[in-house]
Amino acid sequence: MTGNKSTSEYVQMKVTGLTIDPFTSMPIIILKDMEEKCALPIWIGLIEASAIATELEHIVLARPMTHDLMKNILTTLNASVERVEVNDLSDNTFYAKIYLKRDENKYIMDARPSDAIAIALRTKSSIFVAHHVIEKSRKIDLSKDGATDEMRRRKWAEILENLSPEDFGKYKM
């Protein structure tokens, strides 16, 4: 459980891949619920996309990346990641929390969703998204690229409705 919030306020999701925003050319991580009925795109930076792609591809580097280092620190300290949550969306910015446990102590860490997801992938932890975040994400101001809101809505509705694992190339899950 997550403090005062019940798990019914959250949907368990999984990473289904990375793609590129057709308007801004920025990376997007795609989360889908376990039944693959609902998709949530989260815009992330290039470095974060690289960290996630490295884990999705099971690439082992000679030196640990930041998220690998964090996993190693947690393992050394006998701490575990219980779950990560994408818990808010405000002003087109997603927010997340990482729930840690060590012995009988529990800790909640504020995190960017890309970092939380990168750590969840490395620790094989569950990813949850608040229902209100999914609802709010449908109203995101996608860009200021000159396209009308209606054009953006139609384009994203088309993209999200037609997503399949093959769309993600080498990053599919």
N, C-alpha and C positions, 0 to 999 in steps of 0.2 A: 504494500500500500504506500501511498505517497502523502504522508501527513494527514491532513483533513480531507484530501481528495480521494474518491474511490476510483478503482480501476475502470469502472463503467464510464467515467468521464474521458477515458482515453481509448484509443484504438491501437492495437499492436500492428506495427508495420515492418516491412523489410525493404532493404535496398534492392531495387531491381535494375539499377544502372545509372550511368551518367550520359548526359546528352548536352547539346549546345543550344542556347537560346537563339532562335532564328532572327530575333530583332537586335540583340546586343552582342551576340557571339560570346557570351559568358557561359561558363559551365553551370549545369544544373544537375543536382542529384535528384533522382526520382525514387520516392518511397511509395509503396503500394500496401494496402491492407492485406491480411493473410489470405483473403478470398479473391484478391485482385479485382475488387469492385470499385475501389477508390484510389486515385493517384494524387500524390502531393509533390509538386516540384518545389525545390528549394535552391535558389541561386547561391552559388558559392564562388570563392576566388580560385584562381588558377593553381596556386600552391596547395590549397585544400583539396582540390580535385585530383591533383597528383598524388597526395597522400592516400586518398580513398581508392583511386585507381590502382595504386601499388598493392594495396591489400586485396582488392577484388581479383587482381591477377596473380596473387600469391608470389609476388616478386620479393626476394630477399636481397637487401642491399648490404654492402660491406660494412657500413656504419648505420646505426639506428637513426631513423627519422624521429622527430619530436614525439609522435604518437606511439612509436615503438618504444622509445625511452620511457614514456609514461606507463605503458603496459609493464615494462621491466621493473620500474619503481614499485608499482602496485603489487606485482608478484613477489618482489623481494620483501616488501613490508607485510606480506600475507593479507593484503586487502583485495577485495573483489568489487567488480562493478555489478551491482544488482540489476540496474536498468538505466536507460537514458530516456529522457522525455523532451520532446519539442513541446514546450508548454505555453508559448505566447507568440503573438504576431502583432507588432505595433509599428506604425509608420513604415510599412513594407520591410521590417526587420524581424526575422525569426529569433526566438530565444529558446534555450535548452537548459536542462539540468542533468547532471550525472549523479546517480545515487550510488554511494560507496558504502562498503561494510568492512570493518576490521574488528575481529573478535566480536564483542557485543555492541560496539560503537558503530553508529551510522552517521554518514556525512552527506550533505547535499552541496554540490559544486555548481555554480553558474558557469555556463559554457556557450560558445557559439555552436549552433547545430552541426556544422561541418566537423568541428573537433569532437563533439559528443558522438557523432556517427562514426568517425574514424576510430575512436576508442572502442565503441561498441562492436565494430567489426573485428577489431583485434582481440577483444576479450570474449567474443561470442555471446554478447549480452543482448537482451531484448531492447527494441526501440519502440517507444510509444509516442503517439501524437494526440494532443488534446482535441476533442471534437470541435471546440470553438476555433481552434487554429485552422482546422480543415475548412470550416465554414468561412472564416475570414480570408483564407488564401484565395478563395474564389473571387474576391473583390480587390485583389492587388492591382495597383497602378503599375502595369508592366514596364512601361518606358515612356519617355517623352520624345519619341522618334517621329512624330508627325502622323502616325496612324491614329485613326479614331478609336475611341473606346470600343465601339461595336466591332470594328475590324479586328482588334486585338482579342476580344472575347470569342469571336467566331474562329479565329486562327488557333487560339489555345484550346478551345473546346474540341476542334478537329484533331489537334495534336494529341491531347490527352485521351480522347476516346479511341484513337487508333493505335496507341502504344502497344507494342508487343515485344517480347524478349529479343527478337531479331533486330529491333530498331537500335539496340545499344551496342551492336558489334561486339568487340572484344570485352566490353565491360558488363555484359549481361550476367545475371545471377541465375 
